[in-house]
Amino acid sequence: MERGVLPLSSVGAFDLQSTVESGQSYLWSRADGRMYESTGPYGGDAWYETTARVEGEPAVVRVRQVGDRLEWESSVDAGPILRERLRLADDLPAIRAAAPGDDVVESAFDAYWGMHLVRDPPVPSLISFICSAQMRVARIHGMQEALREAYGTPVEFDGRTCHAYPTADQLAATTEDALRDLGLGYRAPYVLETARMVADGDDPVTGDLPYEEAREALTRFVGVGDKVADCVLLFSLGYLEAVPLDTWIRTTIEEYYPDCDRGNYADTSRAIRTALGGEYAGYAQTYVFHYLRTGETTE
């Protein structure tokens, strides 16, 4: 096993717990089994685990935050993986400076300062957000754990067997009934058909497409509407202007930005992106989402 340390002194601000327990990613798990138990996850020092593929082979990455450093353990050099997945190069002070100074945005940044966006692998991000419709974050996470254990490649790590997130090929080989038995419900055929599309060569990576064209392109996958597409664009493909219009953000629009409600997704999206700072609007959205869901409210 390899071990290493990533100093955070050059990052400016970083908080691991809120980054991986804020509903952006369902690909991380707490080693103590207490994922999403905290009312307002922030500032903890628990170990978190995920899997990555290095030269096609799955590996487990374990990390925790201790003060101003990240400590990691893995069978591979996890430093580059963590820098990418946790977006450690993001200039958080500059991103905050681009956001509006509205009370709800400032309160969200103050409450969870140091939370970064994630950059998950595209296919697992796509599948996990297809599963997210009308679900609480803990339930969505549980579905992804079930998919790992049922279909993911076993990985021996630290004396136990873990499972990588399943590939599109592995998911494509199952059946709708089997996915329903895992608790996916009506999402089962969406996951199956999208996995088959990807397995057949339909790549969800949007390349250099402009944001709105990229969102439209992702809606070709079964079970992917505008909101799910925005989640994948924001939390996997690096479109930091994307603002997924979920229930919490629609409530924010109703209470704080009523002029942004234009009656349809596309026009409302353009308006709230402008109101939340444009280029980094997705960062402001994620802070507000986490703040409203767990900060000063009950879920």
GIVEN-V615533 format. One record per residue. N is the residue number from 0. RES is the residue in one small letter. SS is DSSP state (~ for helix, > for strand, _ for the rest). PHI is phi in whole degrees, -180 to 180 (NA if undefined). OMEGA is omega in radians with two decimals (999 if undefined). Layout:
N | RES | SS | PHI | OMEGA
N | RES | SS | PHI | OMEGA
This chain:
0 | m | _ | NA | 3.05
1 | e | > | -93 | 3.08
2 | r | > | -134 | 3.14
3 | g | > | -161 | 3.14
4 | v | > | -132 | 3.02
5 | l | > | -113 | 3.07
6 | p | > | -65 | -3.13
7 | l | _ | -106 | -3.07
8 | s | _ | -61 | -3.13
9 | s | _ | -87 | -3.11
10 | v | _ | -78 | 3.12
11 | g | _ | 99 | 3.08
12 | a | _ | -156 | 3.11
13 | f | _ | -157 | 3.03
14 | d | _ | -135 | -3.06
15 | l | ~ | -68 | -3.02
16 | q | ~ | -62 | -3.14
17 | s | ~ | -68 | 3.13
18 | t | ~ | -63 | -3.06
19 | v | ~ | -99 | 3.11
20 | e | _ | -117 | -3.08
21 | s | _ | -111 | 3.10
22 | g | _ | 82 | 3.05
23 | q | _ | -82 | -3.01
24 | s | _ | -137 | 3.07
25 | y | _ | -118 | -3.06
26 | l | _ | -106 | 3.10
27 | w | _ | -111 | 3.06
28 | s | > | -137 | 3.03
29 | r | > | -80 | -3.12
30 | a | _ | -63 | 3.14
31 | d | _ | -89 | 3.09
32 | g | _ | 76 | -3.03
33 | r | _ | -109 | 3.12
34 | m | _ | -60 | 3.07
35 | y | _ | 65 | 3.06
36 | e | _ | -83 | -3.08
37 | s | _ | -71 | 3.10
38 | t | _ | -70 | 3.10
39 | g | _ | -132 | -3.00
40 | p | _ | -62 | -3.12
41 | y | _ | -169 | 2.93
42 | g | _ | 77 | -3.10
43 | g | _ | -81 | 3.14
44 | d | _ | -124 | 3.14
45 | a | _ | -70 | 3.01
46 | w | _ | -80 | 3.05
47 | y | > | -122 | -3.12
48 | e | > | -129 | 2.98
49 | t | > | -148 | 3.06
50 | t | > | -123 | 3.11
51 | a | > | -140 | 3.06
52 | r | > | -111 | 3.12
53 | v | > | -118 | -3.05
54 | e | _ | 53 | 3.06
55 | g | _ | 86 | -3.09
56 | e | > | -102 | -3.13
57 | p | > | -76 | 3.09
58 | a | > | -142 | 3.07
59 | v | > | -90 | 3.06
60 | v | > | -122 | 3.11
61 | r | > | -118 | -3.07
62 | v | > | -148 | 2.98
63 | r | > | -144 | 3.09
64 | q | > | -104 | 3.06
65 | v | > | -126 | -3.12
66 | g | _ | 62 | -3.06
67 | d | _ | -101 | 3.08
68 | r | > | -149 | 2.98
69 | l | > | -106 | 3.05
70 | e | > | -104 | -3.10
71 | w | > | -132 | 3.06
72 | e | > | -137 | -3.12
73 | s | > | -169 | 3.01
74 | s | _ | -87 | 3.11
75 | v | _ | -132 | 3.04
76 | d | _ | -72 | -3.03
77 | a | _ | -86 | -3.11
78 | g | ~ | -54 | -3.14
79 | p | ~ | -62 | 3.12
80 | i | ~ | -64 | -3.11
81 | l | ~ | -68 | 3.12
82 | r | ~ | -60 | -3.14
83 | e | ~ | -77 | -3.04
84 | r | ~ | -64 | -3.09
85 | l | _ | -100 | 3.08
86 | r | _ | 49 | -3.06
87 | l | _ | -70 | 3.12
88 | a | _ | -85 | -3.12
89 | d | _ | -64 | 3.12
90 | d | _ | -89 | -3.02
91 | l | ~ | -63 | 3.09
92 | p | ~ | -59 | 3.12
93 | a | ~ | -67 | 3.11
94 | i | ~ | -64 | 3.12
95 | r | ~ | -66 | -3.14
96 | a | ~ | -63 | 3.13
97 | a | ~ | -82 | -3.11
98 | a | _ | -82 | 3.10
99 | p | _ | -68 | -3.14
100 | g | _ | -89 | -3.13
101 | d | _ | -66 | -3.05
102 | d | ~ | -57 | -3.06
103 | v | ~ | -68 | 3.13
104 | v | ~ | -70 | 3.12
105 | e | ~ | -63 | 3.12
106 | s | ~ | -63 | 3.13
107 | a | ~ | -66 | 3.10
108 | f | ~ | -63 | 3.13
109 | d | ~ | -64 | -3.05
110 | a | ~ | -69 | -3.01
111 | y | _ | -127 | -3.10
112 | w | _ | -58 | -3.10
113 | g | _ | 109 | 3.06
114 | m | _ | -68 | 3.08
115 | h | _ | -105 | 2.90
116 | l | _ | -73 | 3.06
117 | v | _ | -102 | 2.99
118 | r | _ | -132 | -3.10
119 | d | _ | -79 | 3.03
120 | p | _ | -61 | -2.99
121 | p | ~ | -60 | -3.05
122 | v | ~ | -68 | 3.06
123 | p | ~ | -59 | 3.08
124 | s | ~ | -62 | 3.13
125 | l | ~ | -60 | -3.12
126 | i | ~ | -64 | -3.08
127 | s | ~ | -65 | 3.13
128 | f | ~ | -80 | 2.94
129 | i | ~ | -62 | 3.13
130 | c | _ | -76 | -2.95
131 | s | _ | -83 | -3.03
132 | a | _ | -59 | 3.06
133 | q | _ | 55 | -3.13
134 | m | _ | -133 | 2.99
135 | r | _ | -76 | -3.01
136 | v | ~ | -61 | -3.12
137 | a | ~ | -64 | 3.13
138 | r | ~ | -70 | 3.09
139 | i | ~ | -60 | 3.13
140 | h | ~ | -60 | 3.12
141 | g | ~ | -61 | 3.08
142 | m | ~ | -63 | -3.12
143 | q | ~ | -68 | 3.06
144 | e | ~ | -63 | 3.13
145 | a | ~ | -64 | 3.11
146 | l | ~ | -64 | 3.10
147 | r | ~ | -58 | -3.03
148 | e | ~ | -67 | -3.10
149 | a | ~ | -80 | -2.96
150 | y | ~ | -128 | -3.06
151 | g | _ | -76 | 3.11
152 | t | _ | -67 | 3.10
153 | p | > | -65 | 3.12
154 | v | > | -132 | 3.09
155 | e | > | -79 | -3.10
156 | f | > | -151 | 3.05
157 | d | _ | 53 | 3.05
158 | g | _ | 82 | 3.12
159 | r | > | -143 | -3.13
160 | t | > | -101 | 3.02
161 | c | > | -104 | 3.11
162 | h | > | -133 | 3.05
163 | a | _ | -70 | 3.04
164 | y | _ | -65 | -3.07
165 | p | _ | -64 | 3.05
166 | t | _ | -77 | 3.07
167 | a | ~ | -60 | 3.12
168 | d | ~ | -61 | -3.13
169 | q | ~ | -67 | 3.11
170 | l | ~ | -71 | -3.11
171 | a | ~ | -65 | -3.08
172 | a | _ | -85 | -3.12
173 | t | _ | -91 | -3.13
174 | t | _ | -128 | 3.10
175 | e | ~ | -62 | -3.13
176 | d | ~ | -61 | 3.14
177 | a | ~ | -65 | 3.11
178 | l | ~ | -69 | 3.07
179 | r | ~ | -64 | 3.11
180 | d | ~ | -64 | 3.08
181 | l | _ | -85 | 3.10
182 | g | _ | 97 | -3.10
183 | l | _ | -79 | 3.08
184 | g | ~ | 59 | -3.09
185 | y | ~ | -67 | 3.11
186 | r | ~ | -77 | -3.06
187 | a | ~ | -56 | 3.14
188 | p | ~ | -66 | 3.10
189 | y | ~ | -66 | 3.13
190 | v | ~ | -62 | -3.10
191 | l | ~ | -63 | -3.08
192 | e | ~ | -69 | 3.09
193 | t | ~ | -66 | 3.09
194 | a | ~ | -60 | 3.13
195 | r | ~ | -68 | 3.08
196 | m | ~ | -61 | -3.13
197 | v | ~ | -67 | 3.14
198 | a | ~ | -62 | 3.12
199 | d | _ | -84 | 3.03
200 | g | _ | 109 | 3.13
201 | d | _ | -86 | -3.01
202 | d | _ | -83 | 3.12
203 | p | _ | -76 | 3.12
204 | v | _ | -68 | -3.00
205 | t | _ | -95 | 3.08
206 | g | _ | 62 | -3.08
207 | d | _ | -99 | 3.13
208 | l | _ | -61 | 2.99
209 | p | _ | -58 | -2.98
210 | y | ~ | -51 | -3.04
211 | e | ~ | -66 | 3.05
212 | e | ~ | -68 | 3.10
213 | a | ~ | -64 | 3.11
214 | r | ~ | -62 | 3.12
215 | e | ~ | -62 | -3.12
216 | a | ~ | -63 | -3.11
217 | l | ~ | -71 | -3.12
218 | t | _ | -71 | 3.04
219 | r | _ | -71 | 3.13
220 | f | _ | -77 | -3.07
221 | v | _ | -67 | -3.14
222 | g | _ | 86 | -3.12
223 | v | _ | -111 | 2.99
224 | g | _ | -100 | -3.08
225 | d | ~ | -61 | -3.08
226 | k | ~ | -68 | 3.11
227 | v | ~ | -62 | 3.10
228 | a | ~ | -59 | 3.12
229 | d | ~ | -62 | 3.11
230 | c | ~ | -62 | -3.14
231 | v | ~ | -66 | 3.12
232 | l | ~ | -62 | -3.07
233 | l | ~ | -78 | -2.97
234 | f | ~ | -100 | 3.09
235 | s | _ | -139 | -2.93
236 | l | _ | -101 | 2.97
237 | g | _ | 83 | 3.07
238 | y | _ | -88 | -3.00
239 | l | _ | -73 | 3.08
240 | e | _ | -85 | -3.08
241 | a | _ | -66 | 3.11
242 | v | _ | -127 | 3.10
243 | p | _ | -63 | -3.09
244 | l | _ | -89 | 3.08
245 | d | _ | -89 | -3.07
246 | t | ~ | -60 | -3.08
247 | w | ~ | -67 | -3.12
248 | i | ~ | -74 | 3.06
249 | r | ~ | -65 | 3.05
250 | t | ~ | -65 | 3.08
251 | t | ~ | -60 | 3.12
252 | i | ~ | -61 | -3.12
253 | e | ~ | -61 | -3.03
254 | e | ~ | -88 | -2.99
255 | y | ~ | -115 | -3.07
256 | y | _ | -134 | -3.04
257 | p | ~ | -60 | 3.13
258 | d | ~ | -69 | -3.14
259 | c | ~ | -84 | 3.13
260 | d | _ | -79 | -3.08
261 | r | _ | -107 | 3.03
262 | g | _ | 88 | 3.06
263 | n | _ | -148 | -3.00
264 | y | ~ | -63 | -3.01
265 | a | ~ | -62 | -3.09
266 | d | ~ | -73 | 3.08
267 | t | ~ | -65 | 3.11
268 | s | ~ | -60 | 3.14
269 | r | ~ | -62 | -3.09
270 | a | ~ | -67 | -3.09
271 | i | ~ | -73 | 3.04
272 | r | ~ | -61 | 3.11
273 | t | ~ | -64 | -3.10
274 | a | ~ | -65 | -3.09
275 | l | _ | -95 | 2.97
276 | g | _ | 111 | 3.03
277 | g | ~ | 76 | -2.98
278 | e | ~ | -55 | -3.11
279 | y | ~ | -114 | -3.08
280 | a | ~ | -59 | -3.14
281 | g | ~ | -64 | 3.05
282 | y | ~ | -65 | 3.12
283 | a | ~ | -60 | 3.12
284 | q | ~ | -59 | -3.08
285 | t | ~ | -67 | 3.05
286 | y | ~ | -62 | -3.13
287 | v | ~ | -65 | 3.11
288 | f | ~ | -56 | -3.08
289 | h | ~ | -66 | -3.14
290 | y | ~ | -66 | -3.11
291 | l | ~ | -70 | -3.10
292 | r | ~ | -75 | -3.02
293 | t | ~ | -134 | -3.01
294 | g | ~ | -78 | -3.09
295 | e | _ | -115 | -3.11
296 | t | _ | -130 | 3.01
297 | t | _ | -104 | -3.07
298 | e | _ | -73 | 999
